[in-house]
Amino acid sequence: MQSYSDLSVLIIDPNPAMRGNLHNMLNQASITRIEYAVSSGTAIRQLTNKRFDVILCEYDLGSGNEDNGQDGQQLLEDLRHHKLIDRSAIFIMLTSEAVQSKVIGAAELTPTDYVLKPFTVDGLMQRIGRAVERRAVFMPVYQLIAQSKQREAIDACQEAETANPRYATEFARLRAELHYEIGELAQAELIYQSILIGRPAGWAQLGLARCQFGLEHYADAMGTLERLLEANPNMMAAYDLLARSYEAMGQSQQAKKILEDAVAMSPNMVRRLRHLGEVAYGTGDISAAEKAFRQVVTKARYSEFRDPEDHVNLVRALVRKGDVNQASGVIRDMERTLRASANTEVCKHISSALLLDVTGHATEAASELSNAVTAVGMARGLSNRLRIGLVDSCLKHRLDKDAADVVMHMMNDNEKPITMEEAVSVFEKAGRHDLARGVGEKIDNVMQELVTEAESMARQGDHRAAVATLHQALRRTPGNLKVLYAAVQAILRQLDELGWEAPLGDQAGALIDRIRRLDAGSPALEALLMQYSGTQRKYGISTTA
C-alpha cells in the first residue's frame, strides 16, 4: 500500500470506536499526523487555528454531547461559507445511510468525495490517493489564488490545460470560476459555452446560468436552468438560482414553489431555508415563512456561526400572525442562547420593538429602535435587508435622524455597501422626499471628497491608489457622471504611466459604455473617447471604445 506519511488528517466523528477504526486504517498507509474532533463545534475551532490536508467527516454528528443536531452537511456549509477550508483541502464525507435527501445534500455541497459505509482500508485509501494526486496537479494554481493573484492563476490554468490533458476540463472550469469571481462574467460565459459544446456537463450549465444571471439575462438563465433540471433533477444549486431568477423577473410565487420543491428534496441547507422564509414572507404566506424560519433557528442552533437575524425573521413572522407569546419566547431564547455581540444587541432591540409595536407600546418601541441604531454602528456583517427594515421602522416612528444615520452607515460599509440610488429610494418609497434629498446631498458631498482625494493621489504619482479610491466611489454611486468620468481618466492615466493591463483597459471601455448610455453626445464624452483611443494606439491595441 502506498505511503502518505506526509499528510495531516482531521477525523470528525462523535463515535470513539469509529475514530479508532479510521485511525488504524490511516496508520496502515503510514499516516500518523492525525487529530480528532467529536463535534462540529470542536472541528470549527481546530480548523480556525490549523490547516489539515485531509478531513474525514462523519455525516451523522448527532451522537456527540456538545452539539447534537448539526450534521456533516451543515458543518461543510459553515466551513465553505466562512472560508475555513480552502480549495486545496480534501474533504471526504462518510455516511452509512444511502437516504436520498442525505446523499443529495452531501453531493450538492461538493465535498471532494463521499463514501458509504462499510468501506475497506483499500477503498478509503484509493479515494484519498486519487484526491491527493489531483491536488498535486492543481496546487500551483491554488497557491496563486491564496496569494490573491487571480489574473496569474487564470493564466496558469490555461497553460495547465495543455500540459495536463487528463484534467483539462477541470482547469477550464477553474479558469471560468476565477473569471466569475473577479467580475469578468462574459469571459466566464464563453468558457462554459465552449465546454458545453463538447459535453452537457451539469456544472457547466449551472456556471453558464450564473453568468447569465449576473449579466441580468434572466430569461436566458431560466432557460438554461430548466434544461439542466430536466436532465439532472438532483442538481440542487440550480433550484436556488432558478428561484432567484424568478424573483428577478417579479414572479415571487413561482420562486417560492421552486424553493419548496428543493427543500423537500434536500431539507438541511440552512441558507435555502432562510431564502424560502424570506420569499414566503414577501408573498404574504406567513405560515410558510414561520415554518421555514423556525427550521433555520432550529438547524442553526448548534452552529458556531449562529446568526441572530434568524431570530428577528422568526419574530417578525410570529408578530405578523399575531402570536405574541411565541414571539416573546423567541426573544428570550435569543437573549439566553446567543453569545453577546453588537449584532445580537441590534437584533434583540429590533425584535423587542416589533413586539412592543404590536402590543400598542409605541413609545417603548421607538426607544428600542434608537438603541438598535446605536448598536448598528458597532455591528459587522448585518444584512442590508435587516438594516433597511430598521430604517423603515424608524421612519414610521418619526425617528428621522436615526433613519438617516443607518442609511449613511450602509453607504460607508465596505463589506455590503448600498448605492446612492438604493439609499435614496428607501426614503422615496416611504414618501419622505425631504430626507431623500438631504441624504442625496450628503452622498454627493462624500463622492466629491473622494474624487478630490483621488486627484491628489494621481498628482503624487500614486495612480493605483487613485483608481482604487474611485472604484470605491463607483460601488456606491454607479450612475454618478462626475465619478464615472474621474474613474476613466484615472484608469487611463495609470495605463499611460505604468503600462497596458488588459483587464483595466477593458474596464475603462465598460465604464465609457456606461457614460455613453447616461451622457450621449456630451463634448466631455467625445474628449474621453479620444483619450481612450490614444492610449490604445500607444500600446498597439486595435480595439476601440
URTAPE-V933604 format. One line per field, one symbol per residue. psi: psi as a letter, one per 30 degrees, with the letter a starting at -180 (. if undefined). burial: b if it has 16 or more other C-alpha atoms within 10 Angstrom, else e. A space follows every 50 residues. Layout:
psi = ???
burial = ???
This chain:
psi = kkkhffkkkkkjkfjeeeeeeeeeeeefggjfikllkfleeeeeeefefk kkekjjkkejgfflfehkekleeeeeeeeeeghfkaffkjjkkkkfkhke eeeeeeefghlelkkklllleeeefeeeeeeeeeeeefeeeeeeefghie eeeeeeeeefeefifegeeeeeeeeeeeeeeggieeeeeeeeeeefeeki keeeeeeeeeeeeeggieeeeeeeeeeefefifgiefeeeeeeeeeefgg ieeeeeeeeeeeeeejggjeeeeeeeeeeeeffgieeeeeeeeeeeeeef egkfhkjffeeeeeeeeeeefgieeeeeeeeeeeeefkkkleeeeeeeee eeeeeeefggieeeeeeeeeeeeefefflkgkleeeeeeeeeeeefghie eeeeeeeeeeegjfeillleeeeefeeefggieeeeeeeeeeeeeeeeee eeeeeeeeeggieeeeeeefeeeeeeifgjeeeeeeeeeeeeeeeeeflk jeeeeeeeeeeeeeeeefhkfkeeeeeeeeeeeeeeeeggkfkl.
burial = eeebeebbbbbbbbbeeebeebbebbbbbbbbebbbbbbbbbbbebbeee bbbbbbbbbbbbebeebbbbbbbbbbbbbeeeebbebbbbbbbbbeeeee bbbbbbbbbebbbbbeeeeebeeebeebeebbeebeebeebbebbeeeeb eebbebbbebbeeeeebbebbbbbbbbbbbeeebbbebbebbeebbeeee ebbbbbbbbbbbbbeeebbebbebbbebbeeeebbbebbbbbbbbbbeee ebbbbbebbbebbebbbbbbebbbbbbbbbbebebbbbbbbbbbbbbebb bbbbebbbbbbbbbbbbbbbeeebeebbebbeebbeeeeeebbbbbbbbb bbbbbbbeeeebeebbebbbbbbbbbeeeeebeeebbbebbbbbbebebe ebbbbbbbbbbbeeeebbbbebbbebbeeeeeeebbeebbeebbeebeeb beebbebbeeeebbbbbebbbbbbbbbbbbeebbbbbbbbbbbbbbeeeb eeebbebbbebbebbeeeeeeeeebeebbebbbbbbeeeeeeeee
